[in-house]
Amino acid sequence: MKHLTFIIISLAVSLSLYAEGKSKNIYYFYAENCSACKEAQSFYQKPSNLKDGGSWNFNGWTFIAYRIADEKNQIVRANINKLNKMCSEIKTRTKANNFVYFRRDVYEFYINKGLPYFKKEDKYSRKDEPFPTPIFVIGDRVVLGFNPELIQSSMMLVK
């Protein structure tokens, strides 16, 4: 009976997190020849030879990996489309474009020629580029590049 109660409570918590658009999942998009991606994979202990959509657990989080550029730096279109769809869903859910984090700044998301881009226009500068890898989708945030502090702070917002 205790086991059944635990399962029901676990399911209820999972469903409530899912209903809020938040889960303990981190979607990890990477390129085969990216040194920052390899550093992230080592840090988060990604198993080698994991297929697209495959997952592993690290410190209570489920990482789900998708390769967006292969060994020859060719785009894996299906996975880019998945990333674009996830970002578009965040944009719809939050009713905002500003959910892309790179280094210490927040940027707007948009799609250009089928690729995810981020942009910011300030009084003194302008940034308008395609997403660099690795890319982490954590709740309603997209974190670009391997920045453990920023990734951790994004994880804390989901809890």
N, C-alpha and C positions, 0 to 999 in steps of 0.2 A: 504494500500500500504506500509506504514512504517513497519507494522508487517511482511509482505512478504519479504521486504528488509532485516530486521533483521534476519529472518530465513535463507535467502540465504547467508548472511555474516557469520552467525554462522556455517552453514554447510561448507562453504569454509575454515574457520579456522580449523574446526575439521578434514576435509579431508587433509589439509596441514600438520597438526600435525601427523595424521595417516601415511601419505606418508613418513614422516621423521623417522618413527619408534618410534615416541614419542607421548604420549597422556597424558591426565590428569587422567589416571587410575593408581592405585597402586594395584598390585596383592599381596595379603596377604595370605601366607601359614602358618598354625599354627597346633599345637598339643593340644589336649584336656587337658592334664595334665601338661601343661607347664606354670610355674609361670610368666615367661617373656612375654608369649603370652597373659596371662590374664591382665598383666599390660599394654601391648600395646592396647588391646581391650578396656580397660577402658579409656586410654588416647585418643584414636581415636573414642571413643563412638560407638563401634560396637554393633548393636542390638543383643540381645540374640536370640537363636534359628534360626539364619540365616542359610539357606541351602547352600550347596556347590554351588559356582558360584553366590550366592546372593551378592548384593552390597548395599552400603550405601554411603552417601556423608558426607564429613567433610572438612570444609574450602575450598570449591571449587574443591576438589578432589573426585574422585569416587574410593572407595576401593572395591575390588572384592575378596571375601574370599574363600579359599579352605582348608579344613582340611586334613592334611597329616598323622596324627596319631589319632586314636580314643581313647575312654575312657580306653580301655584295652592296650593302646600303640601298637596296631596293625597298620601296615602301610596301608593307603588307596591308593592302587596301582594306580588307575586311576588319582588321583591328583598328585602323585609323577611323573607319566608319563607326566602330563601337565606341571609341573615345569621343568622337564628335557627338554621337547620340547621347552619351552620358553627360557631356557638358551642356548640350541643349536642354536636357531634362533638368539639370541644376538651374539653368537660366530660367526655365519655366516655373520650377518649384519656388525659387527664391524671388522671382520677378526682378532680377538684377543681373547685370553683366559682370560686375566686379567681384569675381570669386577666384581669380587666378593669382597665385602667390609665387613670386620669383624674388629670391634674395629677401629683402625686407619690404618690398613694395607689393601693392595689390594692383591688378590690371584687369582690363576688360577682355572678355572672350568674344571671338567671332570666327567664322569659317571663311577662308579665302582659297578658291580653286580646290576645294575638297580637303584642305588641311586646316588643323586648328591653329589659330593665331592669337596673340595677346598684344594689347596696345595700351598706351598711356600717353596722353598729351598734357604736358605741363607748360607753364609759362616759359621755361628755359630749355626744355628738352622734349623729345618725342621718341617713343619706342614703339615699334610696329614690326613684329617678327613672328615666324612660326615657333611653335612650342619646342624648346630644347628637351632632350631626354636626360635622365629618366623623368617620368611623369607619375605622380601619385594622386589618385582620386580618393579623398578621405571625407566621407560625409558630403557636405556641400562646398567643399574646397578642392581646388586643383593646385597641387604644389609642383612647381617645375624645378628640375635639378635635384641633386642630392644634398639636402640641408637637414641633417638630423634634428636640429633644434626646431625648425619650422614644421617638420613632419610631426614631431612629438607634440608641439602645441596644437596642431590640427587634430591629432588623435585625442587630446584631452578635451576638446570641444565636443567630440562625439559621445564621450562617456556619460 
